[in-house]
Amino acid sequence: MKELKTTNYKFFQNRKCEFFPCHKVNDDSSFNCLFCFCPLFMLKDKCGGNFKYKDGIKDCSNCLIPHSKGGYDYIMTKMKDVIEKAKIDE
């Protein structure tokens, strides 16, 4: 595996997006757009984020995990759970 010298792959920002920032924040300079749609959404109440259910639908509008400074690392720790959920029953 190639040794990485930077961690630039963990952060992306699109200030031209018509939804930027898609969550209310005090400082948008470190707002990470890499996970525009959170890959942990499918984990329901096991994602670890600040969500609530509204009319039976998961509402993540108060969650900043995917957009925060440590969000990439946190999401990577939960990807094994996403992979398990995505497996088919044989």
N, C-alpha and C positions, 0 to 999 in steps of 0.2 A: 504494500500500500504506500502511496506517495506521502511523504512527510509534508505537512502544510506549514507554511511560514506565517500565515495570517489567519484571521477568522472573519474575513470580509463576507464569506458565504452565509454568515449568520444574520446579516442585516441588509435590508433593502428598504428604500423609501421612495414613494412616488408622489411628490407634491403636486403633480399635474392631475392627479386623480380627482374627479368631481366629488368624491366622498372623503377626501383627506382632511383631517383625520376622521376616521369613521366612529371614533369614541371620543368623548369629552376628556381632555387632558389639560393639565396646567402648562406643560412645556412640550411642544410637538417636535422638538429637535431630535429626540431619541425615539420617536414613534416608529416602530418597525412594521413595515407592510409585507414582510416576507410571507407570513401566514395570513393572507387576506381572509381566507376562510379557514377557520381553525380545524386542523385534522383531528382534534380530540372531541369534536362535537358528538360523534357517534358513541362516545363512552358514557353518555347520559350523566348520571350523578357521580360517576367515577373519574371525571376529567380533572377535578381539583380546582376548577375555576369558580368565579363569583357569578353564578347564574341563578335563574329562577324559572319556574314553569308558569306560563301564561296561557290559559285556555288549552292546556295539554301540550303546548309547544315550548321547547327550550329557548329561553331568551337570554342571550349572552351579552346584551348591550352594556352591562356593568362590569364585564370581565376584560382585563387588560393583559392577561398572561401572554397571548400570542404576540402582542405588540410591545411588550416590555423588554428591558435590557437583557434579562436572563431567560426570556421566553423560549428562545431556540433550545437552550440546554434542557429546560424543563420538558418541553414537548418531546425531545428525543428520548427522555427517560420513560415516557408513556407510550412510545410507538410500539413496544412489544405487546401492549394491551390492544392497540388498534389492529395490529396484525392478527392477533388471536380472534378478535371480533369478526374480521374479514374472511376467516377460513370457512370453507364449506364443510358441512357434515358429510362424511363418507360412510 
